[in-house]
Amino acid sequence: MKLKYFAWIAEIIDKREEILEIPPQIKTIGQLIDFLSTIDPVYADAFKRRKSIKFAINQVLVDEDELISRNDEIAFFPPMTGG
């Protein structure tokens, strides 16, 4: 699964994107965040402000309970403002 990180999330994790093998029991964005938070404290730190993070699957905004598949591109980013 391709994971992309933006803004302060990328800064905390210290990468903009990565490819990870995700266990088959991980079915939603929320479960993915929980899983990532257990594999390395840096992810736990990045996702501790979970309520302020937006999610996209294949460039479409979704909620935390949206189903994911192994071939998806998942993006995590803070809300954006205009200007």
PDB file of N, CA, C and O in Angstrom:
ATOM      1  N   MET A   1       0.852  -1.164   0.000  1.00  0.00           N
ATOM      2  CA  MET A   1       0.000   0.000   0.000  1.00  0.00           C
ATOM      3  C   MET A   1       0.902   1.233   0.000  1.00  0.00           C
ATOM      4  O   MET A   1       1.889   1.298   0.734  1.00  0.00           O
ATOM      5  N   LYS A   2       0.545   2.209  -0.838  1.00  0.00           N
ATOM      6  CA  LYS A   2       1.324   3.441  -0.893  1.00  0.00           C
ATOM      7  C   LYS A   2       0.709   4.445   0.075  1.00  0.00           C
ATOM      8  O   LYS A   2      -0.487   4.731   0.018  1.00  0.00           O
ATOM      9  N   LEU A   3       1.543   4.973   0.962  1.00  0.00           N
ATOM     10  CA  LEU A   3       1.122   5.968   1.944  1.00  0.00           C
ATOM     11  C   LEU A   3       1.842   7.269   1.651  1.00  0.00           C
ATOM     12  O   LEU A   3       3.051   7.284   1.419  1.00  0.00           O
ATOM     13  N   LYS A   4       1.086   8.367   1.665  1.00  0.00           N
ATOM     14  CA  LYS A   4       1.662   9.693   1.420  1.00  0.00           C
ATOM     15  C   LYS A   4       1.345  10.586   2.607  1.00  0.00           C
ATOM     16  O   LYS A   4       0.242  10.552   3.152  1.00  0.00           O
ATOM     17  N   TYR A   5       2.334  11.390   3.000  1.00  0.00           N
ATOM     18  CA  TYR A   5       2.205  12.276   4.160  1.00  0.00           C
ATOM     19  C   TYR A   5       2.513  13.708   3.724  1.00  0.00           C
ATOM     20  O   TYR A   5       3.412  13.947   2.918  1.00  0.00           O
ATOM     21  N   PHE A   6       1.753  14.648   4.271  1.00  0.00           N
ATOM     22  CA  PHE A   6       1.919  16.045   3.893  1.00  0.00           C
ATOM     23  C   PHE A   6       2.084  16.936   5.120  1.00  0.00           C
ATOM     24  O   PHE A   6       1.672  16.584   6.225  1.00  0.00           O
ATOM     25  N   ALA A   7       2.700  18.101   4.899  1.00  0.00           N
ATOM     26  CA  ALA A   7       2.856  19.168   5.900  1.00  0.00           C
ATOM     27  C   ALA A   7       3.506  18.633   7.176  1.00  0.00           C
ATOM     28  O   ALA A   7       4.486  17.891   7.107  1.00  0.00           O
ATOM     29  N   TRP A   8       2.962  19.009   8.352  1.00  0.00           N
ATOM     30  CA  TRP A   8       3.600  18.632   9.611  1.00  0.00           C
ATOM     31  C   TRP A   8       3.589  17.129   9.850  1.00  0.00           C
ATOM     32  O   TRP A   8       4.414  16.632  10.617  1.00  0.00           O
ATOM     33  N   ILE A   9       2.689  16.397   9.223  1.00  0.00           N
ATOM     34  CA  ILE A   9       2.692  14.934   9.368  1.00  0.00           C
ATOM     35  C   ILE A   9       3.971  14.370   8.732  1.00  0.00           C
ATOM     36  O   ILE A   9       4.648  13.531   9.327  1.00  0.00           O
ATOM     37  N   ALA A  10       4.291  14.833   7.534  1.00  0.00           N
ATOM     38  CA  ALA A  10       5.517  14.391   6.858  1.00  0.00           C
ATOM     39  C   ALA A  10       6.761  14.803   7.648  1.00  0.00           C
ATOM     40  O   ALA A  10       7.736  14.054   7.713  1.00  0.00           O
ATOM     41  N   GLU A  11       6.726  15.975   8.236  1.00  0.00           N
ATOM     42  CA  GLU A  11       7.876  16.434   9.025  1.00  0.00           C
ATOM     43  C   GLU A  11       8.108  15.554  10.238  1.00  0.00           C
ATOM     44  O   GLU A  11       9.251  15.223  10.555  1.00  0.00           O
ATOM     45  N   ILE A  12       7.040  15.172  10.917  1.00  0.00           N
ATOM     46  CA  ILE A  12       7.187  14.324  12.107  1.00  0.00           C
ATOM     47  C   ILE A  12       7.670  12.930  11.717  1.00  0.00           C
ATOM     48  O   ILE A  12       8.579  12.386  12.344  1.00  0.00           O
ATOM     49  N   ILE A  13       7.059  12.351  10.679  1.00  0.00           N
ATOM     50  CA  ILE A  13       7.435  10.999  10.252  1.00  0.00           C
ATOM     51  C   ILE A  13       8.779  10.999   9.526  1.00  0.00           C
ATOM     52  O   ILE A  13       9.451   9.970   9.447  1.00  0.00           O
ATOM     53  N   ASP A  14       9.159  12.151   9.004  1.00  0.00           N
ATOM     54  CA  ASP A  14      10.418  12.343   8.279  1.00  0.00           C
ATOM     55  C   ASP A  14      10.452  11.597   6.948  1.00  0.00           C
ATOM     56  O   ASP A  14      11.485  11.079   6.525  1.00  0.00           O
ATOM     57  N   LYS A  15       9.282  11.560   6.302  1.00  0.00           N
ATOM     58  CA  LYS A  15       9.194  11.042   4.946  1.00  0.00           C
ATOM     59  C   LYS A  15       7.906  11.529   4.317  1.00  0.00           C
ATOM     60  O   LYS A  15       6.918  11.780   5.007  1.00  0.00           O
ATOM     61  N   ARG A  16       7.926  11.657   3.025  1.00  0.00           N
ATOM     62  CA  ARG A  16       6.751  12.128   2.276  1.00  0.00           C
ATOM     63  C   ARG A  16       5.877  10.981   1.803  1.00  0.00           C
ATOM     64  O   ARG A  16       4.663  11.131   1.670  1.00  0.00           O
ATOM     65  N   GLU A  17       6.492   9.843   1.551  1.00  0.00           N
ATOM     66  CA  GLU A  17       5.716   8.678   1.131  1.00  0.00           C
ATOM     67  C   GLU A  17       6.500   7.411   1.388  1.00  0.00           C
ATOM     68  O   GLU A  17       7.714   7.429   1.589  1.00  0.00           O
ATOM     69  N   GLU A  18       5.760   6.300   1.374  1.00  0.00           N
ATOM     70  CA  GLU A  18       6.378   4.997   1.551  1.00  0.00           C
ATOM     71  C   GLU A  18       5.414   3.921   1.063  1.00  0.00           C
ATOM     72  O   GLU A  18       4.214   4.156   0.922  1.00  0.00           O
ATOM     73  N   ILE A  19       5.954   2.763   0.815  1.00  0.00           N
ATOM     74  CA  ILE A  19       5.165   1.592   0.462  1.00  0.00           C
ATOM     75  C   ILE A  19       5.296   0.619   1.631  1.00  0.00           C
ATOM     76  O   ILE A  19       6.404   0.265   2.034  1.00  0.00           O
ATOM     77  N   LEU A  20       4.147   0.188   2.174  1.00  0.00           N
ATOM     78  CA  LEU A  20       4.160  -0.743   3.302  1.00  0.00           C
ATOM     79  C   LEU A  20       3.236  -1.922   3.017  1.00  0.00           C
ATOM     80  O   LEU A  20       2.195  -1.780   2.375  1.00  0.00           O
ATOM     81  N   GLU A  21       3.640  -3.077   3.506  1.00  0.00           N
ATOM     82  CA  GLU A  21       2.759  -4.239   3.509  1.00  0.00           C
ATOM     83  C   GLU A  21       1.905  -4.135   4.764  1.00  0.00           C
ATOM     84  O   GLU A  21       2.422  -4.087   5.880  1.00  0.00           O
ATOM     85  N   ILE A  22       0.617  -4.102   4.572  1.00  0.00           N
ATOM     86  CA  ILE A  22      -0.322  -3.941   5.681  1.00  0.00           C
ATOM     87  C   ILE A  22      -0.983  -5.291   5.946  1.00  0.00           C
ATOM     88  O   ILE A  22      -1.379  -5.968   4.997  1.00  0.00           O
ATOM     89  N   PRO A  23      -1.113  -5.702   7.211  1.00  0.00           N
ATOM     90  CA  PRO A  23      -1.766  -6.972   7.524  1.00  0.00           C
ATOM     91  C   PRO A  23      -3.198  -7.012   6.964  1.00  0.00           C
ATOM     92  O   PRO A  23      -3.873  -5.983   6.929  1.00  0.00           O
ATOM     93  N   PRO A  24      -3.656  -8.169   6.536  1.00  0.00           N
ATOM     94  CA  PRO A  24      -4.976  -8.273   5.905  1.00  0.00           C
ATOM     95  C   PRO A  24      -6.147  -7.888   6.816  1.00  0.00           C
ATOM     96  O   PRO A  24      -7.222  -7.550   6.321  1.00  0.00           O
ATOM     97  N   GLN A  25      -5.957  -7.934   8.113  1.00  0.00           N
ATOM     98  CA  GLN A  25      -7.047  -7.577   9.026  1.00  0.00           C
ATOM     99  C   GLN A  25      -7.286  -6.065   9.101  1.00  0.00           C
ATOM    100  O   GLN A  25      -8.287  -5.626   9.668  1.00  0.00           O
ATOM    101  N   ILE A  26      -6.389  -5.280   8.543  1.00  0.00           N
ATOM    102  CA  ILE A  26      -6.547  -3.820   8.516  1.00  0.00           C
ATOM    103  C   ILE A  26      -7.493  -3.479   7.370  1.00  0.00           C
ATOM    104  O   ILE A  26      -7.147  -3.657   6.202  1.00  0.00           O
ATOM    105  N   LYS A  27      -8.689  -2.988   7.703  1.00  0.00           N
ATOM    106  CA  LYS A  27      -9.733  -2.786   6.700  1.00  0.00           C
ATOM    107  C   LYS A  27     -10.151  -1.331   6.506  1.00  0.00           C
ATOM    108  O   LYS A  27     -10.773  -1.004   5.495  1.00  0.00           O
ATOM    109  N   THR A  28      -9.822  -0.450   7.454  1.00  0.00           N
ATOM    110  CA  THR A  28     -10.265   0.950   7.375  1.00  0.00           C
ATOM    111  C   THR A  28      -9.092   1.900   7.616  1.00  0.00           C
ATOM    112  O   THR A  28      -8.026   1.494   8.079  1.00  0.00           O
ATOM    113  N   ILE A  29      -9.314   3.160   7.294  1.00  0.00           N
ATOM    114  CA  ILE A  29      -8.309   4.194   7.578  1.00  0.00           C
ATOM    115  C   ILE A  29      -8.002   4.218   9.080  1.00  0.00           C
ATOM    116  O   ILE A  29      -6.836   4.275   9.472  1.00  0.00           O
ATOM    117  N   GLY A  30      -9.026   4.174   9.907  1.00  0.00           N
ATOM    118  CA  GLY A  30      -8.832   4.203  11.360  1.00  0.00           C
ATOM    119  C   GLY A  30      -7.974   3.044  11.843  1.00  0.00           C
ATOM    120  O   GLY A  30      -7.088   3.230  12.677  1.00  0.00           O
ATOM    121  N   GLN A  31      -8.233   1.849  11.324  1.00  0.00           N
ATOM    122  CA  GLN A  31      -7.429   0.687  11.702  1.00  0.00           C
ATOM    123  C   GLN A  31      -5.993   0.845  11.198  1.00  0.00           C
ATOM    124  O   GLN A  31      -5.047   0.422  11.862  1.00  0.00           O
ATOM    125  N   LEU A  32      -5.840   1.449  10.031  1.00  0.00           N
ATOM    126  CA  LEU A  32      -4.500   1.698   9.497  1.00  0.00           C
ATOM    127  C   LEU A  32      -3.720   2.640  10.412  1.00  0.00           C
ATOM    128  O   LEU A  32      -2.549   2.394  10.705  1.00  0.00           O
ATOM    129  N   ILE A  33      -4.359   3.707  10.860  1.00  0.00           N
ATOM    130  CA  ILE A  33      -3.703   4.641  11.782  1.00  0.00           C
ATOM    131  C   ILE A  33      -3.325   3.936  13.075  1.00  0.00           C
ATOM    132  O   ILE A  33      -2.221   4.124  13.586  1.00  0.00           O
ATOM    133  N   ASP A  34      -4.238   3.123  13.610  1.00  0.00           N
ATOM    134  CA  ASP A  34      -3.938   2.367  14.835  1.00  0.00           C
ATOM    135  C   ASP A  34      -2.728   1.460  14.617  1.00  0.00           C
ATOM    136  O   ASP A  34      -1.836   1.398  15.463  1.00  0.00           O
ATOM    137  N   PHE A  35      -2.699   0.762  13.489  1.00  0.00           N
ATOM    138  CA  PHE A  35      -1.590  -0.135  13.170  1.00  0.00           C
ATOM    139  C   PHE A  35      -0.274   0.627  13.061  1.00  0.00           C
ATOM    140  O   PHE A  35       0.723   0.242  13.672  1.00  0.00           O
ATOM    141  N   LEU A  36      -0.273   1.703  12.287  1.00  0.00           N
ATOM    142  CA  LEU A  36       0.947   2.493  12.119  1.00  0.00           C
ATOM    143  C   LEU A  36       1.456   3.006  13.464  1.00  0.00           C
ATOM    144  O   LEU A  36       2.661   3.033  13.716  1.00  0.00           O
ATOM    145  N   SER A  37       0.529   3.408  14.318  1.00  0.00           N
ATOM    146  CA  SER A  37       0.905   3.955  15.630  1.00  0.00           C
ATOM    147  C   SER A  37       1.560   2.919  16.527  1.00  0.00           C
ATOM    148  O   SER A  37       2.250   3.278  17.480  1.00  0.00           O
ATOM    149  N   THR A  38       1.354   1.631  16.236  1.00  0.00           N
ATOM    150  CA  THR A  38       1.974   0.577  17.051  1.00  0.00           C
ATOM    151  C   THR A  38       3.334   0.143  16.525  1.00  0.00           C
ATOM    152  O   THR A  38       4.116  -0.449  17.269  1.00  0.00           O
ATOM    153  N   ILE A  39       3.638   0.427  15.247  1.00  0.00           N
ATOM    154  CA  ILE A  39       4.899  -0.098  14.703  1.00  0.00           C
ATOM    155  C   ILE A  39       6.095   0.817  14.956  1.00  0.00           C
ATOM    156  O   ILE A  39       7.244   0.387  14.856  1.00  0.00           O
ATOM    157  N   ASP A  40       5.817   2.093  15.287  1.00  0.00           N
ATOM    158  CA  ASP A  40       6.922   3.014  15.541  1.00  0.00           C
ATOM    159  C   ASP A  40       6.372   4.226  16.301  1.00  0.00           C
ATOM    160  O   ASP A  40       5.335   4.769  15.920  1.00  0.00           O
ATOM    161  N   PRO A  41       7.044   4.650  17.360  1.00  0.00           N
ATOM    162  CA  PRO A  41       6.564   5.802  18.133  1.00  0.00           C
ATOM    163  C   PRO A  41       6.439   7.082  17.306  1.00  0.00           C
ATOM    164  O   PRO A  41       5.650   7.960  17.654  1.00  0.00           O
ATOM    165  N   VAL A  42       7.200   7.201  16.223  1.00  0.00           N
ATOM    166  CA  VAL A  42       7.125   8.404  15.407  1.00  0.00           C
ATOM    167  C   VAL A  42       5.739   8.516  14.749  1.00  0.00           C
ATOM    168  O   VAL A  42       5.209   9.618  14.609  1.00  0.00           O
ATOM    169  N   TYR A  43       5.156   7.384  14.347  1.00  0.00           N
ATOM    170  CA  TYR A  43       3.803   7.403  13.796  1.00  0.00           C
ATOM    171  C   TYR A  43       2.799   7.779  14.876  1.00  0.00           C
ATOM    172  O   TYR A  43       1.885   8.567  14.635  1.00  0.00           O
ATOM    173  N   ALA A  44       2.968   7.219  16.052  1.00  0.00           N
ATOM    174  CA  ALA A  44       2.071   7.550  17.167  1.00  0.00           C
ATOM    175  C   ALA A  44       2.104   9.048  17.436  1.00  0.00           C
ATOM    176  O   ALA A  44       1.068   9.659  17.701  1.00  0.00           O
ATOM    177  N   ASP A  45       3.279   9.633  17.369  1.00  0.00           N
ATOM    178  CA  ASP A  45       3.418  11.077  17.569  1.00  0.00           C
ATOM    179  C   ASP A  45       2.712  11.851  16.447  1.00  0.00           C
ATOM    180  O   ASP A  45       2.004  12.823  16.708  1.00  0.00           O
ATOM    181  N   ALA A  46       2.908  11.418  15.219  1.00  0.00           N
ATOM    182  CA  ALA A  46       2.296  12.108  14.073  1.00  0.00           C
ATOM    183  C   ALA A  46       0.778  12.037  14.116  1.00  0.00           C
ATOM    184  O   ALA A  46       0.103  12.989  13.724  1.00  0.00           O
ATOM    185  N   PHE A  47       0.234  10.924  14.586  1.00  0.00           N
ATOM    186  CA  PHE A  47      -1.215  10.733  14.575  1.00  0.00           C
ATOM    187  C   PHE A  47      -1.891  11.061  15.901  1.00  0.00           C
ATOM    188  O   PHE A  47      -3.083  10.799  16.061  1.00  0.00           O
ATOM    189  N   LYS A  48      -1.158  11.626  16.849  1.00  0.00           N
ATOM    190  CA  LYS A  48      -1.785  11.945  18.136  1.00  0.00           C
ATOM    191  C   LYS A  48      -2.827  13.058  18.000  1.00  0.00           C
ATOM    192  O   LYS A  48      -3.723  13.173  18.836  1.00  0.00           O
ATOM    193  N   ARG A  49      -2.713  13.877  16.953  1.00  0.00           N
ATOM    194  CA  ARG A  49      -3.733  14.899  16.673  1.00  0.00           C
ATOM    195  C   ARG A  49      -4.670  14.392  15.569  1.00  0.00           C
ATOM    196  O   ARG A  49      -5.011  15.119  14.636  1.00  0.00           O
ATOM    197  N   ARG A  50      -5.061  13.166  15.700  1.00  0.00           N
ATOM    198  CA  ARG A  50      -5.853  12.435  14.711  1.00  0.00           C
ATOM    199  C   ARG A  50      -7.105  13.191  14.258  1.00  0.00           C
ATOM    200  O   ARG A  50      -7.457  13.154  13.079  1.00  0.00           O
ATOM    201  N   LYS A  51      -7.760  13.858  15.164  1.00  0.00           N
ATOM    202  CA  LYS A  51      -9.003  14.582  14.835  1.00  0.00           C
ATOM    203  C   LYS A  51      -8.758  15.737  13.870  1.00  0.00           C
ATOM    204  O   LYS A  51      -9.689  16.195  13.209  1.00  0.00           O
ATOM    205  N   SER A  52      -7.521  16.211  13.781  1.00  0.00           N
ATOM    206  CA  SER A  52      -7.237  17.331  12.886  1.00  0.00           C
ATOM    207  C   SER A  52      -6.611  16.880  11.560  1.00  0.00           C
ATOM    208  O   SER A  52      -6.150  17.710  10.776  1.00  0.00           O
ATOM    209  N   ILE A  53      -6.595  15.568  11.313  1.00  0.00           N
ATOM    210  CA  ILE A  53      -6.006  15.037  10.084  1.00  0.00           C
ATOM    211  C   ILE A  53      -7.112  14.670   9.103  1.00  0.00           C
ATOM    212  O   ILE A  53      -8.140  14.112   9.484  1.00  0.00           O
ATOM    213  N   LYS A  54      -6.882  14.993   7.840  1.00  0.00           N
ATOM    214  CA  LYS A  54      -7.777  14.592   6.760  1.00  0.00           C
ATOM    215  C   LYS A  54      -7.168  13.385   6.066  1.00  0.00           C
ATOM    216  O   LYS A  54      -5.958  13.165   6.127  1.00  0.00           O
ATOM    217  N   PHE A  55      -8.024  12.598   5.399  1.00  0.00           N
ATOM    218  CA  PHE A  55      -7.584  11.364   4.746  1.00  0.00           C
ATOM    219  C   PHE A  55      -8.115  11.335   3.320  1.00  0.00           C
ATOM    220  O   PHE A  55      -9.203  11.836   3.037  1.00  0.00           O
ATOM    221  N   ALA A  56      -7.336  10.747   2.437  1.00  0.00           N
ATOM    222  CA  ALA A  56      -7.792  10.542   1.058  1.00  0.00           C
ATOM    223  C   ALA A  56      -7.383   9.143   0.616  1.00  0.00           C
ATOM    224  O   ALA A  56      -6.291   8.663   0.921  1.00  0.00           O
ATOM    225  N   ILE A  57      -8.287   8.512  -0.106  1.00  0.00           N
ATOM    226  CA  ILE A  57      -7.997   7.239  -0.758  1.00  0.00           C
ATOM    227  C   ILE A  57      -8.033   7.504  -2.255  1.00  0.00           C
ATOM    228  O   ILE A  57      -9.052   7.931  -2.797  1.00  0.00           O
ATOM    229  N   ASN A  58      -6.923   7.248  -2.911  1.00  0.00           N
ATOM    230  CA  ASN A  58      -6.830   7.481  -4.354  1.00  0.00           C
ATOM    231  C   ASN A  58      -7.318   8.878  -4.730  1.00  0.00           C
ATOM    232  O   ASN A  58      -8.063   9.056  -5.694  1.00  0.00           O
ATOM    233  N   GLN A  59      -6.880   9.863  -3.946  1.00  0.00           N
ATOM    234  CA  GLN A  59      -7.121  11.288  -4.160  1.00  0.00           C
ATOM    235  C   GLN A  59      -8.574  11.712  -3.958  1.00  0.00           C
ATOM    236  O   GLN A  59      -8.999  12.741  -4.485  1.00  0.00           O
ATOM    237  N   VAL A  60      -9.338  10.926  -3.198  1.00  0.00           N
ATOM    238  CA  VAL A  60     -10.717  11.277  -2.860  1.00  0.00           C
ATOM    239  C   VAL A  60     -10.814  11.367  -1.335  1.00  0.00           C
ATOM    240  O   VAL A  60     -10.469  10.418  -0.632  1.00  0.00           O
ATOM    241  N   LEU A  61     -11.285  12.512  -0.827  1.00  0.00           N
ATOM    242  CA  LEU A  61     -11.435  12.673   0.621  1.00  0.00           C
ATOM    243  C   LEU A  61     -12.424  11.657   1.179  1.00  0.00           C
ATOM    244  O   LEU A  61     -13.485  11.420   0.602  1.00  0.00           O
ATOM    245  N   VAL A  62     -12.058  11.061   2.311  1.00  0.00           N
ATOM    246  CA  VAL A  62     -12.887  10.037   2.949  1.00  0.00           C
ATOM    247  C   VAL A  62     -12.863  10.229   4.461  1.00  0.00           C
ATOM    248  O   VAL A  62     -12.078  11.013   4.995  1.00  0.00           O
ATOM    249  N   ASP A  63     -13.744   9.493   5.136  1.00  0.00           N
ATOM    250  CA  ASP A  63     -13.772   9.469   6.597  1.00  0.00           C
ATOM    251  C   ASP A  63     -12.884   8.343   7.114  1.00  0.00           C
ATOM    252  O   ASP A  63     -12.439   7.477   6.361  1.00  0.00           O
ATOM    253  N   GLU A  64     -12.644   8.379   8.402  1.00  0.00           N
ATOM    254  CA  GLU A  64     -11.770   7.407   9.054  1.00  0.00           C
ATOM    255  C   GLU A  64     -12.299   5.972   8.958  1.00  0.00           C
ATOM    256  O   GLU A  64     -11.517   5.024   9.030  1.00  0.00           O
ATOM    257  N   ASP A  65     -13.601   5.802   8.797  1.00  0.00           N
ATOM    258  CA  ASP A  65     -14.176   4.453   8.736  1.00  0.00           C
ATOM    259  C   ASP A  65     -14.289   3.911   7.306  1.00  0.00           C
ATOM    260  O   ASP A  65     -14.894   2.862   7.082  1.00  0.00           O
ATOM    261  N   GLU A  66     -13.705   4.627   6.345  1.00  0.00           N
ATOM    262  CA  GLU A  66     -13.748   4.186   4.945  1.00  0.00           C
ATOM    263  C   GLU A  66     -12.891   2.934   4.751  1.00  0.00           C
ATOM    264  O   GLU A  66     -11.794   2.832   5.300  1.00  0.00           O
ATOM    265  N   LEU A  67     -13.401   1.989   3.970  1.00  0.00           N
ATOM    266  CA  LEU A  67     -12.679   0.755   3.685  1.00  0.00           C
ATOM    267  C   LEU A  67     -11.498   1.025   2.748  1.00  0.00           C
ATOM    268  O   LEU A  67     -11.580   1.855   1.843  1.00  0.00           O
ATOM    269  N   ILE A  68     -10.411   0.313   2.985  1.00  0.00           N
ATOM    270  CA  ILE A  68      -9.210   0.433   2.156  1.00  0.00           C
ATOM    271  C   ILE A  68      -8.879  -0.921   1.545  1.00  0.00           C
ATOM    272  O   ILE A  68      -9.314  -1.962   2.039  1.00  0.00           O
ATOM    273  N   SER A  69      -8.097  -0.895   0.457  1.00  0.00           N
ATOM    274  CA  SER A  69      -7.602  -2.144  -0.130  1.00  0.00           C
ATOM    275  C   SER A  69      -6.097  -2.027  -0.343  1.00  0.00           C
ATOM    276  O   SER A  69      -5.542  -0.929  -0.298  1.00  0.00           O
ATOM    277  N   ARG A  70      -5.459  -3.126  -0.569  1.00  0.00           N
ATOM    278  CA  ARG A  70      -4.003  -3.201  -0.656  1.00  0.00           C
ATOM    279  C   ARG A  70      -3.424  -2.358  -1.791  1.00  0.00           C
ATOM    280  O   ARG A  70      -2.267  -1.943  -1.717  1.00  0.00           O
ATOM    281  N   ASN A  71      -4.202  -2.101  -2.831  1.00  0.00           N
ATOM    282  CA  ASN A  71      -3.691  -1.347  -3.983  1.00  0.00           C
ATOM    283  C   ASN A  71      -3.975   0.146  -3.904  1.00  0.00           C
ATOM    284  O   ASN A  71      -3.670   0.883  -4.842  1.00  0.00           O
ATOM    285  N   ASP A  72      -4.547   0.597  -2.810  1.00  0.00           N
ATOM    286  CA  ASP A  72      -4.890   2.012  -2.662  1.00  0.00           C
ATOM    287  C   ASP A  72      -3.673   2.875  -2.364  1.00  0.00           C
ATOM    288  O   ASP A  72      -2.660   2.411  -1.842  1.00  0.00           O
ATOM    289  N   GLU A  73      -3.812   4.148  -2.716  1.00  0.00           N
ATOM    290  CA  GLU A  73      -2.880   5.178  -2.274  1.00  0.00           C
ATOM    291  C   GLU A  73      -3.616   5.951  -1.184  1.00  0.00           C
ATOM    292  O   GLU A  73      -4.681   6.519  -1.427  1.00  0.00           O
ATOM    293  N   ILE A  74      -3.046   5.968   0.011  1.00  0.00           N
ATOM    294  CA  ILE A  74      -3.663   6.629   1.153  1.00  0.00           C
ATOM    295  C   ILE A  74      -2.838   7.867   1.475  1.00  0.00           C
ATOM    296  O   ILE A  74      -1.617   7.793   1.614  1.00  0.00           O
ATOM    297  N   ALA A  75      -3.517   9.005   1.592  1.00  0.00           N
ATOM    298  CA  ALA A  75      -2.832  10.264   1.921  1.00  0.00           C
ATOM    299  C   ALA A  75      -3.346  10.794   3.243  1.00  0.00           C
ATOM    300  O   ALA A  75      -4.534  10.700   3.552  1.00  0.00           O
ATOM    301  N   PHE A  76      -2.437  11.349   4.013  1.00  0.00           N
ATOM    302  CA  PHE A  76      -2.740  11.955   5.320  1.00  0.00           C
ATOM    303  C   PHE A  76      -2.259  13.403   5.278  1.00  0.00           C
ATOM    304  O   PHE A  76      -1.107  13.672   4.939  1.00  0.00           O
ATOM    305  N   PHE A  77      -3.147  14.331   5.625  1.00  0.00           N
ATOM    306  CA  PHE A  77      -2.769  15.740   5.582  1.00  0.00           C
ATOM    307  C   PHE A  77      -3.625  16.557   6.519  1.00  0.00           C
ATOM    308  O   PHE A  77      -4.766  16.193   6.804  1.00  0.00           O
ATOM    309  N   PRO A  78      -3.078  17.671   7.005  1.00  0.00           N
ATOM    310  CA  PRO A  78      -3.877  18.572   7.852  1.00  0.00           C
ATOM    311  C   PRO A  78      -4.854  19.355   6.981  1.00  0.00           C
ATOM    312  O   PRO A  78      -4.662  19.466   5.770  1.00  0.00           O
ATOM    313  N   PRO A  79      -5.897  19.894   7.600  1.00  0.00           N
ATOM    314  CA  PRO A  79      -6.833  20.725   6.814  1.00  0.00           C
ATOM    315  C   PRO A  79      -6.086  21.892   6.163  1.00  0.00           C
ATOM    316  O   PRO A  79      -5.130  22.425   6.726  1.00  0.00           O
ATOM    317  N   MET A  80      -6.532  22.270   4.990  1.00  0.00           N
ATOM    318  CA  MET A  80      -5.895  23.358   4.266  1.00  0.00           C
ATOM    319  C   MET A  80      -6.796  24.583   4.304  1.00  0.00           C
ATOM    320  O   MET A  80      -8.019  24.476   4.399  1.00  0.00           O
ATOM    321  N   THR A  81      -6.173  25.728   4.229  1.00  0.00           N
ATOM    322  CA  THR A  81      -6.934  26.975   4.190  1.00  0.00           C
ATOM    323  C   THR A  81      -6.633  27.690   2.888  1.00  0.00           C
ATOM    324  O   THR A  81      -5.579  27.492   2.282  1.00  0.00           O
ATOM    325  N   GLY A  82      -7.550  28.504   2.476  1.00  0.00           N
ATOM    326  CA  GLY A  82      -7.344  29.274   1.256  1.00  0.00           C
ATOM    327  C   GLY A  82      -6.503  30.503   1.526  1.00  0.00           C
ATOM    328  O   GLY A  82      -6.197  30.823   2.674  1.00  0.00           O
ATOM    329  N   GLY A  83      -6.140  31.175   0.478  1.00  0.00           N
ATOM    330  CA  GLY A  83      -5.354  32.377   0.706  1.00  0.00           C
ATOM    331  C   GLY A  83      -4.875  33.019  -0.548  1.00  0.00           C
ATOM    332  O   GLY A  83      -4.197  34.045  -0.496  1.00  0.00           O
TER     333      GLY A  83
END
